[in-house]
């Protein structure tokens, strides 16, 4: 009898202990969160705001809906979560970064498959990384001597612009990963670039900090100015030096440029984003489609538009893009340098061919063959290797009749690819 009484007492104690877990037996658990901000990929000058992850905003969601949406929980603990599987998104701002803004580095981390068990405690680490790119300007004293002391850079991305003027002259502007364009203004007048264009294309990648230095070299005879640009880059920081000066005989004279600014559709592969094979429906098979996309004079086989670029080819069908003739070259044969951005759609490595029709021949790389790294599977996260990258091709003997042709190396199987930011410059 005494032994039976002891067993009953132990059962009552165990029951009382369980009561401190409110509704635990009904299927609730506890989530313990820790968070850090990964700052290793940005310059110390940009560490201005949003560096304490305990001031960040957390969204916790399951198939049943949003379970938590607010500031980082006090002590990093959320109790009484229904048992199940969650996705957590921790961000430095309450909403996803979307519109260019000054001094607004955006940090975020997503953790999938957070499993909450009945009566259990789940610990999760969020490592928040910068997901946008910063651009700042340095103004060389030579600008004053060239009477460009009030030069104003303007960067535009998806119809939204930042003007680096007045209080924002030396500020760092932040932009989503992707393409953008830079214009320089003297008052309200755009400053010409290489005598042909008034804008410079930029391809921005997550975690980058660009420093663009503006200089001036002015002819004592004519006193006119235009722009030449050269880019030096590494994985984290980029520098672009723009010199304002006479370029009538510049070896980097631009003779053809296509930034596909009028092309719309899904994004081409961008590092850190999720690859989706859906939505590439804007075919370039008809003349009115070419006019709408601003690609008059081009020829396409199985060509489609994406956001600021092209998606070429279909399953078991190759895609070919042929530029208009390089009319600016004239009749005298020239050596030209072609640069372009490309990426592979297919999940196995493929090769891209660059050839010419009319005058000229490709001399580098041998045979005009560009090897594209394997692309990302549908729904996968795009790696640095599978994202859009820049490639260079040298062509000898080009004239006003030369056209450049992009096509897959193989004529069998699936050979889809992306194409963007095409520039041709002439060498002396």
Secondary structure, 3 states (H helix, E strand, C coil): CHHHHHHHHHHHHHHHHHCCCCCHHHCEEEEEEEEEEECCCCCHHHCCCCCCHHHCEEEEEECCEEEEEEECCHHHEEEEEECEEEEEEEECCCCCCCCCEECCCCEEEEEEEEEECCCCEEEEEEEEEECEEEEEEEECCHHHHCCCCCCEEEEEECCEEEEECHHHCCCCEEEECEEEEEEEEECCEECCECCCECCEEEEECCCCEEEEEEEECCCCCCCCCEEEEEEEECCCEEEEEEEEECCCCCCCEEEEEECCCCCCCCCCCCCCCECCCCCCCCECCCHHHHHHCCCCCCEEECEEEECCEEEECECCECCEEECCCCHHHCCCCEEEEEEEEEEECCCCCEEEEEEEECCCEEEECHHHEEEECCCCCCCCECCCCCCCEEEEEEEEEECCCCEEEEEECCCCCCCCEEEEEEEEEEEC
